[in-house]
Amino acid sequence: CRIFAAEGTTVTKYLWQNRLLKAHNLITEGRIKQVGQIALQCGFSDFSHFSRAFKKEFNASPKQLLSSHST
C-alpha cells in the first residue's frame, strides 16, 4: 500500500484503471463488438457501472467508442 500511496493512488484505483484500460484496448483493437462482452471480460458484472466508470475515465461511453471504431 505504501508503494501505491507514494505514486498517489491506491491498489483499488490501480486495478480499476487497468481493467478500464484493458476494456479501452479491446474496443480500439476491434476484438469485441459488444459492450456487455467487454465488461464481463474485464471483470465487471454491472454493465451500467462499467459504462459510467469508462465514460468518467475516457470522456466517452464504451458504446460511443465502439461506434467510432467500427466505421
FENLINSUL-V852078 format. One record per residue. N is the residue number from 1. RES is the residue in three letters. PHI is phi in degrees with one decimal (* if undefined). PSI is psi in degrees with one decimal (* if undefined). D_LAST is the distance of its C-alpha to the last C-alpha in Angstrom with 1 decimal. Layout:
N:RES:PHI:PSI:D_LAST / N:RES:PHI:PSI:D_LAST
This chain:
1:CYS:*:-32.9:42.6 / 2:ARG:-66.2:-37.4:44.4 / 3:ILE:-62.8:-44.7:41.9 / 4:PHE:-65.4:-41.2:39.0 / 5:ALA:-62.2:-38.1:41.2 / 6:ALA:-64.0:-27.5:41.9 / 7:GLU:-90.4:0.0:38.1 / 8:GLY:79.0:27.2:37.9 / 9:THR:-140.6:-177.6:36.1 / 10:THR:-124.5:167.2:37.1 / 11:VAL:-59.5:-44.0:36.4 / 12:THR:-62.5:-47.1:34.4 / 13:LYS:-61.2:-40.8:32.2 / 14:TYR:-61.0:-46.0:31.6 / 15:LEU:-64.4:-43.9:30.6 / 16:TRP:-59.8:-46.5:28.3 / 17:GLN:-60.9:-40.5:26.6 / 18:ASN:-67.1:-39.7:26.2 / 19:ARG:-66.4:-41.1:24.8 / 20:LEU:-67.7:-38.2:22.3 / 21:LEU:-64.7:-39.0:21.3 / 22:LYS:-61.9:-43.2:20.9 / 23:ALA:-61.6:-43.9:18.6 / 24:HIS:-59.9:-44.3:16.5 / 25:ASN:-64.7:-40.1:16.6 / 26:LEU:-60.8:-38.9:15.6 / 27:ILE:-69.6:-49.9:12.4 / 28:THR:-68.7:-26.9:11.6 / 29:GLU:-83.9:-9.5:12.7 / 30:GLY:73.9:20.1:10.6 / 31:ARG:-70.4:-40.0:14.1 / 32:ILE:-127.5:139.8:14.2 / 33:LYS:-107.4:0.8:11.9 / 34:GLN:-125.4:133.0:14.6 / 35:VAL:-59.3:-41.7:16.2 / 36:GLY:-60.3:-41.7:19.6 / 37:GLN:-65.8:-39.1:19.5 / 38:ILE:-64.5:-46.0:18.5 / 39:ALA:-58.6:-48.2:21.3 / 40:LEU:-64.0:-41.9:23.8 / 41:GLN:-65.0:-27.2:23.0 / 42:CYS:-96.6:8.6:23.6 / 43:GLY:91.6:15.1:26.8 / 44:PHE:-101.3:131.8:26.1 / 45:SER:-103.5:-19.2:27.7 / 46:ASP:-104.7:105.9:27.1 / 47:PHE:-64.5:-38.8:23.5 / 48:SER:-68.5:-36.9:24.2 / 49:HIS:-65.5:-41.8:26.1 / 50:PHE:-59.2:-47.0:23.3 / 51:SER:-62.6:-42.0:20.8 / 52:ARG:-64.6:-44.5:23.4 / 53:ALA:-65.2:-40.0:24.2 / 54:PHE:-63.1:-46.6:20.7 / 55:LYS:-64.2:-38.6:20.2 / 56:LYS:-63.8:-39.1:23.6 / 57:GLU:-76.0:-39.9:22.8 / 58:PHE:-116.2:4.6:19.4 / 59:ASN:58.8:25.3:19.5 / 60:ALA:-157.8:143.7:16.3 / 61:SER:-74.1:158.5:16.3 / 62:PRO:-59.2:-36.0:14.7 / 63:LYS:-65.4:-41.0:12.8 / 64:GLN:-62.6:-44.0:11.5 / 65:LEU:-66.7:-39.8:10.5 / 66:LEU:-59.9:-44.7:9.0 / 67:SER:-62.6:-41.4:6.8 / 68:SER:-72.3:-22.6:6.0 / 69:HIS:-97.5:-7.6:5.5 / 70:SER:-91.4:-10.1:3.8 / 71:THR:-101.9:*:0.0
